[in-house]
Amino acid sequence: MTQTILQIDASARTTGSTSRQLTASIVERLGGEVIRRDLTNAIPQIDETWVNANFAPADQRSDAQKEALALSDALVAEIKAADVIVIGVPVYNFGVPAALKAWIDQIARAGLTFKYTGTGPKGLLDGKRAVIALATGGTEVGSEIDFASGYMRHIMGFIGITDVEIVAADRLMADADTAMAEATAQIAALAA
């Protein structure tokens, strides 16, 4: 059976992007049907209209509320359809790009990708795998100043994806050749 891969690219750079290079290599390594989502095509920030629509019972939403959630519904459908989620994360100022945070806000939806329980939230996207491709200029992945990899692991776990692998091309400004060689080796070691 062919797996479905959701490829998310969050780099503001459409050419010359290390994280985009990594996601393309990972997708090629894993193989399967690919759904591509390029976050340079602006994902809007959630706003009051979106929040009110999201918290309205689905069967009671007005046409305007349904329209406010249309993109979010499409993004949730993409992640639900995927077996593997491959996310390219360039680290900007020690964190994830705003475009990626906007995507996360659109797909982290109570009742769709997680639910509240008596013991806290429970993710609803069990059985999926995520591969996070991190590219950093100076931040060492896993260091005390790396706020991106832990955040991405947490968000994936929050929506139920606990099989999370990190491919890192970190400290590119210090030694790009070594960083890319290590990332290439990590990709080669991924189970298809």
N, CA, C and O of each residue as an XYZ file, in Angstrom:
768
protein
N       0.838     -1.181      0.000
C       0.000      0.000      0.000
C       0.891      1.255      0.000
O       1.853      1.345      0.763
N       0.561      2.191     -0.844
C       1.331      3.434     -0.957
C       0.975      4.364      0.192
O      -0.200      4.570      0.497
N       1.997      4.923      0.826
C       1.738      5.882      1.902
C       1.522      7.271      1.325
O       2.012      7.601      0.245
N       0.778      8.073      2.072
C       0.547      9.461      1.703
C       1.395     10.344      2.602
O       1.384     10.202      3.824
N       2.129     11.258      1.981
C       3.022     12.169      2.691
C       2.500     13.586      2.540
O       2.222     14.036      1.429
N       2.368     14.290      3.659
C       2.072     15.718      3.638
C       3.391     16.449      3.812
O       4.037     16.338      4.854
N       3.792     17.197      2.790
C       5.050     17.965      2.818
C       4.722     19.422      3.080
O       4.072     20.085      2.271
N       5.184     19.910      4.228
C       4.977     21.302      4.628
C       6.311     22.030      4.497
O       7.303     21.629      5.106
N       6.335     23.099      3.706
C       7.540     23.922      3.597
C       7.242     25.296      4.170
O       6.336     25.992      3.710
N       8.029     25.686      5.201
C       7.768     26.928      5.921
C       8.786     28.023      5.648
O       8.634     29.140      6.144
N       9.816     27.729      4.873
C      10.835     28.744      4.618
C      10.266     29.887      3.784
O       9.516     29.668      2.832
N      10.634     31.098      4.158
C      10.259     32.265      3.363
C      10.976     32.252      2.017
O      10.531     32.884      1.059
N      12.093     31.524      1.956
C      12.874     31.445      0.717
C      12.339     30.291     -0.145
O      12.275     29.145      0.300
N      11.962     30.616     -1.377
C      11.495     29.562     -2.282
C      12.649     28.972     -3.082
O      12.531     27.866     -3.609
N      13.764     29.695     -3.179
C      14.962     29.150     -3.811
C      16.127     29.306     -2.836
O      16.197     30.276     -2.081
N      17.028     28.347     -2.866
C      18.192     28.398     -2.000
C      17.900     28.064     -0.550
O      18.701     28.377      0.331
N      16.769     27.435     -0.290
C      16.369     27.107      1.077
C      16.874     25.726      1.476
O      16.588     24.735      0.803
N      17.622     25.665      2.566
C      18.113     24.377      3.059
C      16.966     23.514      3.551
O      16.943     22.316      3.266
N      16.006     24.085      4.285
C      14.902     23.261      4.796
C      14.065     22.684      3.656
O      13.587     21.554      3.755
N      13.881     23.444      2.575
C      13.155     22.915      1.415
C      13.951     21.794      0.738
O      13.379     20.802      0.287
N      15.260     21.961      0.673
C      16.112     20.904      0.116
C      15.979     19.631      0.954
O      15.897     18.530      0.411
N      15.958     19.787      2.260
C      15.837     18.635      3.152
C      14.480     17.947      3.006
O      14.416     16.721      2.924
N      13.389     18.731      2.974
C      12.075     18.092      2.847
C      11.960     17.345      1.523
O      11.392     16.254      1.477
N      12.492     17.921      0.447
C      12.451     17.237     -0.853
C      13.222     15.918     -0.791
O      12.767     14.908     -1.328
N      14.380     15.924     -0.142
C      15.181     14.703     -0.021
C      14.479     13.664      0.852
O      14.520     12.471      0.551
N      13.844     14.108      1.920
C      13.127     13.185      2.801
C      11.956     12.553      2.069
O      11.755     11.341      2.144
N      11.181     13.371      1.360
C      10.032     12.852      0.609
C      10.494     11.851     -0.440
O       9.870     10.806     -0.623
N      11.580     12.165     -1.123
C      12.129     11.235     -2.118
C      12.551      9.926     -1.452
O      12.296      8.850     -1.992
N      13.182     10.006     -0.305
C      13.633      8.817      0.431
C      12.455      7.951      0.872
O      12.500      6.725      0.766
N      11.395      8.605      1.370
C      10.266      7.853      1.909
C       9.371      7.281      0.816
O       8.870      6.165      0.946
N       9.170      8.033     -0.253
C       8.329      7.588     -1.359
C       6.861      7.560     -0.981
O       6.512      7.364      0.183
N       6.009      7.757     -1.968
C       4.567      7.716     -1.759
C       3.884      8.853     -2.478
O       4.510      9.625     -3.203
N       2.578      8.940     -2.260
C       1.800     10.052     -2.792
C       2.091     11.266     -1.940
O       2.190     11.158     -0.718
N       2.230     12.436     -2.576
C       2.625     13.626     -1.833
C       1.567     14.714     -1.962
O       1.133     15.060     -3.061
N       1.166     15.242     -0.812
C       0.347     16.447     -0.734
C       1.320     17.551     -0.331
O       1.987     17.442      0.697
N       1.405     18.604     -1.124
C       2.353     19.678     -0.820
C       1.612     20.908     -0.309
O       0.590     21.312     -0.864
N       2.142     21.487      0.748
C       1.597     22.728      1.295
C       2.760     23.687      1.507
O       3.608     23.472      2.374
N       2.791     24.741      0.712
C       3.839     25.752      0.791
C       3.302     26.923      1.590
O       2.348     27.579      1.171
N       3.908     27.188      2.735
C       3.397     28.219      3.623
C       3.797     29.636      3.225
O       3.453     30.593      3.919
N       4.530     29.781      2.100
C       4.753     31.139      1.598
C       3.457     31.681      1.003
O       3.301     32.892      0.841
N       2.524     30.777      0.677
C       1.180     31.185      0.270
C       0.422     31.435      1.571
O      -0.078     30.500      2.195
N       0.341     32.675      1.966
C      -0.030     33.119      3.308
C      -1.176     32.338      3.952
O      -2.284     32.261      3.422
N      -0.870     31.769      5.101
C      -1.874     31.185      5.975
C      -2.257     32.313      6.932
O      -1.394     32.843      7.633
N      -3.527     32.684      6.972
C      -3.893     33.804      7.838
C      -3.765     33.462      9.321
O      -3.911     32.310      9.729
N      -3.493     34.484     10.101
C      -3.516     34.340     11.552
C      -4.964     34.135     11.979
O      -5.884     34.666     11.357
N      -5.158     33.362     13.043
C      -6.521     33.246     13.552
C      -6.913     34.589     14.163
O      -6.074     35.329     14.677
N      -8.203     34.880     14.092
C      -8.706     36.138     14.627
C     -10.012     35.861     15.382
O     -10.412     34.707     15.540
N     -10.663     36.914     15.838
C     -11.886     36.742     16.628
C     -12.972     36.009     15.849
O     -13.665     35.154     16.402
N     -13.122     36.337     14.574
C     -14.127     35.665     13.743
C     -13.852     34.170     13.670
O     -14.766     33.357     13.810
N     -12.589     33.809     13.451
C     -12.199     32.397     13.372
C     -12.465     31.689     14.700
O     -13.041     30.602     14.722
N     -12.045     32.307     15.805
C     -12.210     31.689     17.125
C     -13.686     31.477     17.429
O     -14.070     30.403     17.891
N     -14.513     32.475     17.179
C     -15.951     32.327     17.433
C     -16.555     31.225     16.560
O     -17.388     30.453     17.034
N     -16.152     31.146     15.313
C     -16.646     30.095     14.422
C     -16.194     28.724     14.908
O     -16.976     27.773     14.915
N     -14.943     28.624     15.309
C     -14.388     27.352     15.763
C     -15.117     26.823     16.996
O     -15.324     25.616     17.123
N     -15.502     27.710     17.894
C     -16.166     27.270     19.118
C     -17.676     27.130     18.980
O     -18.333     26.648     19.903
N     -18.233     27.537     17.857
C     -19.656     27.308     17.609
C     -19.859     25.836     17.253
O     -19.038     25.273     16.528
N     -20.915     25.200     17.732
C     -21.170     23.811     17.338
C     -21.255     23.702     15.811
O     -21.882     24.535     15.157
N     -20.627     22.684     15.259
C     -20.514     22.548     13.800
C     -21.869     22.605     13.103
O     -21.991     23.197     12.031
N     -22.875     22.000     13.697
C     -24.190     21.968     13.047
C     -24.971     23.277     13.218
O     -26.081     23.410     12.704
N     -24.392     24.236     13.939
C     -25.069     25.517     14.145
C     -24.296     26.694     13.538
O     -24.660     27.849     13.756
N     -23.246     26.409     12.788
C     -22.440     27.490     12.211
C     -23.167     28.161     11.056
O     -23.803     27.507     10.229
N     -23.057     29.471     11.023
C     -23.617     30.244      9.916
C     -22.748     30.032      8.681
O     -21.652     29.479      8.768
N     -23.245     30.475      7.541
C     -22.447     30.379      6.318
C     -21.152     31.180      6.465
O     -20.102     30.751      5.986
N     -21.219     32.334      7.119
C     -20.017     33.155      7.325
C     -19.018     32.427      8.220
O     -17.813     32.504      7.980
N     -19.489     31.727      9.241
C     -18.601     30.971     10.122
C     -17.981     29.792      9.380
O     -16.799     29.497      9.558
N     -18.768     29.123      8.554
C     -18.231     28.020      7.747
C     -17.143     28.535      6.816
O     -16.120     27.878      6.624
N     -17.363     29.700      6.245
C     -16.368     30.305      5.350
C     -15.098     30.665      6.127
O     -13.988     30.495      5.623
N     -15.268     31.164      7.360
C     -14.112     31.537      8.187
C     -13.236     30.323      8.495
O     -12.028     30.462      8.683
N     -13.838     29.138      8.547
C     -13.109     27.907      8.871
C     -12.743     27.061      7.647
O     -12.145     25.995      7.795
N     -13.090     27.516      6.457
C     -12.890     26.703      5.248
C     -11.431     26.307      5.039
O     -11.147     25.137      4.779
N     -10.505     27.253      5.148
C      -9.098     26.921      4.966
C      -8.633     25.975      6.069
O      -7.947     24.990      5.796
N      -9.000     26.267      7.296
C      -8.629     25.399      8.416
C      -9.143     23.982      8.189
O      -8.415     23.014      8.411
N     -10.384     23.855      7.751
C     -10.949     22.531      7.469
C     -10.133     21.806      6.403
O      -9.887     20.605      6.514
N      -9.714     22.540      5.369
C      -8.902     21.938      4.304
C      -7.542     21.498      4.840
O      -7.053     20.426      4.481
N      -6.927     22.316      5.696
C      -5.623     21.965      6.272
C      -5.736     20.752      7.188
O      -4.858     19.889      7.184
N      -6.800     20.680      7.967
C      -7.032     19.521      8.830
C      -7.243     18.275      7.973
O      -6.723     17.206      8.292
N      -8.002     18.410      6.889
C      -8.216     17.264      5.988
C      -6.897     16.757      5.420
O      -6.702     15.548      5.290
N      -5.986     17.675      5.079
C      -4.674     17.272      4.554
C      -3.893     16.457      5.578
O      -3.339     15.410      5.245
N      -3.847     16.927      6.811
C      -3.058     16.208      7.819
C      -3.721     14.883      8.183
O      -3.032     13.904      8.470
N      -5.046     14.846      8.174
C      -5.740     13.584      8.453
C      -5.502     12.565      7.337
O      -5.433     11.365      7.604
N      -5.377     13.023      6.106
C      -5.182     12.134      4.961
C      -3.774     11.561      4.898
O      -3.544     10.560      4.220
N      -2.835     12.180      5.592
C      -1.426     11.785      5.502
C      -1.079     10.676      6.493
O      -1.592     10.627      7.611
N      -0.197      9.795      6.049
C       0.404      8.793      6.925
C       1.655      9.371      7.573
O       1.966      9.087      8.730
N       2.371     10.195      6.794
C       3.624     10.812      7.243
C       3.534     12.311      6.981
O       3.098     12.738      5.912
N       3.948     13.099      7.958
C       4.002     14.549      7.806
C       5.471     14.950      7.830
O       6.176     14.695      8.807
N       5.928     15.579      6.753
C       7.312     16.045      6.639
C       7.261     17.567      6.680
O       6.661     18.198      5.810
N       7.892     18.154      7.695
C       7.809     19.598      7.884
C       9.203     20.210      7.835
O      10.077     19.850      8.622
N       9.399     21.128      6.913
C      10.645     21.882      6.821
C      10.579     23.091      7.735
O       9.712     23.951      7.584
N      11.504     23.150      8.687
C      11.484     24.214      9.687
C      12.812     24.972      9.681
O      13.783     24.522     10.290
N      12.863     26.114      8.999
C      14.030     26.971      9.186
C      13.876     27.642     10.544
O      12.776     28.064     10.901
N      14.942     27.745     11.290
C      14.856     28.377     12.608
C      15.147     29.867     12.435
O      16.245     30.265     12.045
N      14.142     30.669     12.734
C      14.262     32.121     12.655
C      14.271     32.671     14.087
O      13.298     32.514     14.824
N      15.353     33.303     14.462
C      15.434     33.931     15.785
C      15.060     32.948     16.895
O      14.291     33.271     17.800
N      15.616     31.755     16.803
C      15.507     30.689     17.802
C      14.175     29.955     17.810
O      13.986     29.064     18.638
N      13.253     30.290     16.930
C      11.949     29.642     16.917
C      11.488     29.314     15.517
O      12.243     29.442     14.553
N      10.230     28.885     15.411
C       9.658     28.531     14.119
C       9.171     29.790     13.405
O       8.839     30.777     14.060
N       9.124     29.770     12.078
C       8.615     30.927     11.337
C       7.150     31.212     11.665
O       6.395     30.300     12.000
N       6.762     32.458     11.569
C       5.375     32.855     11.831
C       4.401     32.099     10.934
O       3.300     31.757     11.366
N       4.794     31.837      9.694
C       3.912     31.108      8.774
C       3.621     29.701      9.293
O       2.504     29.206      9.144
N       4.610     29.058      9.898
C       4.396     27.721     10.449
C       3.510     27.791     11.690
O       2.654     26.929     11.886
N       3.705     28.795     12.517
C       2.849     28.971     13.700
C       1.413     29.198     13.263
O       0.491     28.684     13.896
N       1.202     29.958     12.193
C      -0.158     30.183     11.682
C      -0.781     28.867     11.231
O      -1.962     28.628     11.483
N      -0.001     28.004     10.562
C      -0.497     26.688     10.143
C      -0.873     25.860     11.365
O      -1.933     25.234     11.391
N      -0.013     25.854     12.372
C      -0.288     25.095     13.596
C      -1.588     25.569     14.228
O      -2.411     24.748     14.633
N      -1.784     26.877     14.320
C      -3.009     27.408     14.908
C      -4.238     26.980     14.108
O      -5.311     26.785     14.679
N      -4.089     26.834     12.801
C      -5.220     26.428     11.959
C      -5.545     24.934     12.087
O      -6.695     24.537     11.902
N      -4.540     24.103     12.401
C      -4.799     22.644     12.444
C      -4.977     22.097     13.855
O      -5.450     20.970     14.006
N      -4.623     22.834     14.876
C      -4.813     22.372     16.255
C      -6.231     22.744     16.676
O      -6.464     23.819     17.230
N      -7.182     21.836     16.405
C      -8.601     22.125     16.598
C      -9.250     21.087     17.498
O      -9.251     19.891     17.204
N      -9.804     21.578     18.609
C     -10.515     20.703     19.548
C     -11.638     19.978     18.808
O     -12.409     20.586     18.065
N     -11.710     18.680     19.026
C     -12.731     17.860     18.388
C     -12.316     17.314     17.036
O     -12.931     16.371     16.539
N     -11.284     17.886     16.429
C     -10.819     17.419     15.120
C      -9.441     16.778     15.197
O      -9.237     15.676     14.687
N      -8.494     17.464     15.831
C      -7.141     16.910     15.923
C      -6.730     16.629     17.361
O      -5.717     15.970     17.593
N      -7.492     17.115     18.322
C      -7.308     16.766     19.730
C      -8.645     16.927     20.422
O      -9.562     17.555     19.892
N      -8.750     16.350     21.617
C      -9.957     16.537     22.418
C      -9.552     16.751     23.864
O      -8.471     16.352     24.296
N     -10.440     17.387     24.594
C     -10.217     17.586     26.020
C     -10.781     16.386     26.770
O     -11.860     15.889     26.448
N     -10.039     15.928     27.774
C     -10.490     14.825     28.621
C     -10.336     15.256     30.076
O      -9.822     16.337     30.362
N     -10.783     14.408     30.982
C     -10.659     14.687     32.401
C      -9.220     14.762     32.867
O      -8.935     15.330     33.922
N      -8.309     14.194     32.089
C      -6.881     14.207     32.459
C      -6.064     15.143     31.569
O      -4.834     15.120     31.607
N      -6.739     15.958     30.775
C      -6.048     16.897     29.903
C      -6.303     16.583     28.441
O      -7.060     15.663     28.130
N      -5.676     17.345     27.527
C      -5.918     17.118     26.098
C      -5.353     15.782     25.625
O      -4.347     15.298     26.144
N      -6.019     15.196     24.633
C      -5.565     13.954     24.018
C      -5.582     14.141     22.511
O      -6.597     14.534     21.936
N      -4.448     13.856     21.873
C      -4.355     13.965     20.422
C      -5.192     12.909     19.734
O      -5.346     11.798     20.240
N      -5.730     13.258     18.583
C      -6.601     12.354     17.833
C      -5.966     11.802     16.562
O      -6.614     11.050     15.834
N      -4.708     12.158     16.275
C      -4.080     11.725     15.025
C      -3.076     10.600     15.273
O      -1.961     10.622     14.751
N      -3.482      9.625     16.070
C      -2.623      8.479     16.376
C      -2.233      7.726     15.112
O      -2.942      7.758     14.107
N      -1.087      7.046     15.183
C      -0.675      6.164     14.106
C       0.013      6.857     12.947
O       0.298      6.222     11.931
N       0.281      8.127     13.076
C       0.986      8.854     12.022
C       2.435      9.070     12.444
O       2.792      8.912     13.611
N       3.235      9.425     11.491
C       4.665      9.667     11.707
C       4.984     11.066     11.221
O       4.428     11.528     10.225
N       5.882     11.741     11.927
C       6.330     13.065     11.495
C       7.846     13.065     11.385
O       8.542     12.502     12.230
N       8.346     13.700     10.339
C       9.780     13.932     10.176
C       9.942     15.444     10.065
O       9.426     16.076      9.144
N      10.671     16.008     11.024
C      10.886     17.446     11.086
C      12.291     17.749     10.585
O      13.274     17.286     11.162
N      12.384     18.528      9.509
C      13.679     18.912      8.933
C      14.016     20.315      9.410
O      13.418     21.294      8.964
N      14.978     20.404     10.321
C      15.377     21.682     10.906
C      16.641     22.202     10.236
O      17.601     21.457     10.035
N      16.633     23.473      9.896
C      17.821     24.126      9.347
C      18.085     25.369     10.182
O      17.205     26.213     10.351
N      19.315     25.477     10.708
C      19.656     26.631     11.540
C      20.970     27.249     11.080
O      21.850     26.571     10.551
N      21.073     28.532     11.294
C      22.320     29.210     10.968
C      23.364     29.017     12.049
O      24.515     28.695     11.755
N      22.965     29.213     13.311
C      23.934     29.133     14.393
C      23.477     28.325     15.589
O      24.287     27.977     16.449
N      22.201     28.023     15.656
C      21.658     27.294     16.796
C      21.929     25.807     16.659
O      21.647     25.210     15.619
N      22.474     25.213     17.703
C      22.670     23.763     17.718
C      21.364     23.105     18.153
O      20.835     23.412     19.222
N      20.846     22.200     17.322
C      19.612     21.504     17.658
C      19.840     20.686     18.925
O      20.819     19.950     19.046
N      18.910     20.835     19.861
C      19.028     20.147     21.138
C      19.710     20.963     22.216
O      19.767     20.538     23.370
N      20.230     22.134     21.860
C      20.904     22.983     22.844
C      19.865     23.781     23.633
O      18.675     23.761     23.317
N      20.336     24.479     24.659
C      19.427     25.261     25.497
C      18.807     26.440     24.760
O      17.829     27.013     25.242
N      19.346     26.816     23.608
C      18.755     27.918     22.843
C      17.946     27.424     21.641
O      17.526     28.223     20.804
N      17.731     26.119     21.557
C      16.901     25.543     20.498
C      15.468     25.431     21.017
O      15.132     24.506     21.757
N      14.641     26.379     20.621
C      13.245     26.360     21.040
C      12.348     25.768     19.959
O      11.154     25.581     20.189
N      12.889     25.475     18.806
C      12.090     24.984     17.684
C      11.847     23.477     17.742
O      10.708     23.042     17.576
N      12.876     22.673     17.972
C      12.687     21.217     17.902
C      11.775     20.712     19.015
O      10.912     19.871     18.766
N      11.950     21.211     20.238
C      11.081     20.798     21.337
C       9.642     21.230     21.111
O       8.707     20.483     21.402
N       9.470     22.433     20.594
C       8.130     22.936     20.293
C       7.449     22.054     19.249
O       6.284     21.689     19.407
N       8.178     21.707     18.175
C       7.576     20.888     17.126
C       7.234     19.485     17.643
O       6.180     18.947     17.302
N       8.097     18.895     18.448
C       7.779     17.590     19.060
C       6.519     17.708     19.926
O       5.638     16.849     19.880
N       6.451     18.779     20.709
C       5.296     18.969     21.588
C       4.009     19.120     20.782
O       3.009     18.471     21.091
N       4.020     19.963     19.760
C       2.822     20.176     18.939
C       2.387     18.878     18.273
O       1.198     18.561     18.260
N       3.331     18.125     17.722
C       2.966     16.857     17.097
C       2.337     15.923     18.128
O       1.316     15.296     17.847
N       2.931     15.822     19.314
C       2.374     14.984     20.368
C       1.002     15.466     20.818
O       0.122     14.659     21.116
N       0.822     16.776     20.868
C      -0.454     17.372     21.277
C      -1.588     16.914     20.369
O      -2.710     16.717     20.834
N      -1.308     16.740     19.075
C      -2.352     16.293     18.148
C      -2.302     14.777     17.934
O      -3.016     14.249     17.082
N      -1.461     14.078     18.703
C      -1.468     12.621     18.695
C      -0.353     11.957     17.928
O      -0.308     10.729     17.859
N       0.554     12.729     17.346
C       1.645     12.149     16.559
C       2.874     12.056     17.461
O       3.548     13.052     17.722
N       3.147     10.850     17.927
C       4.264     10.659     18.859
C       5.495     10.052     18.194
O       6.575     10.043     18.784
N       5.342      9.549     16.984
C       6.481      9.022     16.222
C       7.077     10.198     15.451
O       6.701     10.462     14.309
N       8.013     10.899     16.093
C       8.591     12.123     15.532
C      10.098     11.950     15.420
O      10.773     11.618     16.394
N      10.613     12.178     14.220
C      12.054     12.122     13.970
C      12.529     13.499     13.543
O      11.833     14.211     12.818
N      13.707     13.864     13.993
C      14.307     15.151     13.628
C      15.485     14.902     12.699
O      16.364     14.094     12.999
N      15.498     15.598     11.575
C      16.656     15.646     10.686
C      17.186     17.060     10.810
O      16.465     18.020     10.539
N      18.434     17.199     11.214
C      18.971     18.536     11.493
C      20.163     18.885     10.618
O      21.136     18.138     10.520
N      20.054     20.033      9.995
C      21.207     20.683      9.359
C      21.397     21.950     10.176
O      20.901     23.020      9.823
N      22.134     21.804     11.287
C      22.247     22.927     12.204
C      23.639     23.551     12.147
O      24.613     22.942     11.704
N      23.680     24.784     12.614
C      24.918     25.566     12.645
C      25.522     25.706     11.238
O      26.737     25.621     11.058
N      24.658     25.919     10.261
C      25.096     26.025      8.866
C      26.091     27.163      8.640
O      26.969     27.061      7.783
N      25.958     28.223      9.393
C      26.867     29.365      9.215
C      28.259     29.055      9.758
O      29.228     29.713      9.379
N      28.369     28.071     10.634
C      29.667     27.704     11.199
C      30.387     26.686     10.312
O      31.592     26.791     10.086
N      29.627     25.688      9.808
C      30.246     24.633      9.000
C      29.167     23.962      8.152
O      28.666     22.893      8.500
N      28.819     24.595      7.044
C      27.730     24.121      6.191
C      27.994     22.733      5.622
O      27.080     21.911      5.552
N      29.229     22.464      5.215
C      29.522     21.161      4.609
C      29.277     20.023      5.590
O      28.661     19.017      5.238
N      29.753     20.179      6.809
C      29.547     19.137      7.820
C      28.072     19.009      8.170
O      27.558     17.897      8.287
N      27.385     20.133      8.338
C      25.962     20.110      8.686
C      25.154     19.387      7.616
O      24.293     18.569      7.944
N      25.414     19.671      6.350
C      24.676     19.020      5.268
C      25.033     17.546      5.150
O      24.165     16.722      4.862
N      26.292     17.203      5.368
C      26.693     15.794      5.330
C      25.990     15.008      6.429
O      25.539     13.886      6.200
N      25.894     15.591      7.618
C      25.206     14.918      8.723
C      23.717     14.779      8.444
O      23.133     13.734      8.730
N      23.095     15.811      7.893
C      21.669     15.737      7.561
C      21.405     14.701      6.467
O      20.421     13.964      6.523
N      22.281     14.654      5.486
C      22.153     13.663      4.408
C      22.247     12.255      4.961
O      21.507     11.371      4.530
N      23.149     12.033      5.913
C      23.276     10.712      6.542
C      22.040     10.376      7.349
O      21.607      9.224      7.364
N      21.459     11.370      8.025
C      20.228     11.144      8.786
C      19.083     10.746      7.859
O      18.296      9.856      8.182
N      18.994     11.406      6.714
C      17.949     11.094      5.743
C      18.127      9.682      5.204
O      17.158      8.932      5.082
N      19.360      9.323      4.884
C      19.645      7.975      4.369
C      19.265      6.897      5.380
O      18.921      5.779      4.998
N      19.326      7.231      6.667
C      19.016      6.253      7.722
C      17.519      6.152      8.025
O      17.104      5.269      8.775
N      16.705      7.043      7.454
C      15.268      6.984      7.712
C      14.668      5.709      7.133
O      14.998      5.309      6.017
N      13.797      5.085      7.889
C      13.068      3.924      7.371
C      12.038      4.430      6.372
O      11.323      5.396      6.636
N      11.971      3.769      5.227
C      11.028      4.199      4.182
C       9.621      3.794      4.532
O       8.692      4.069      3.773
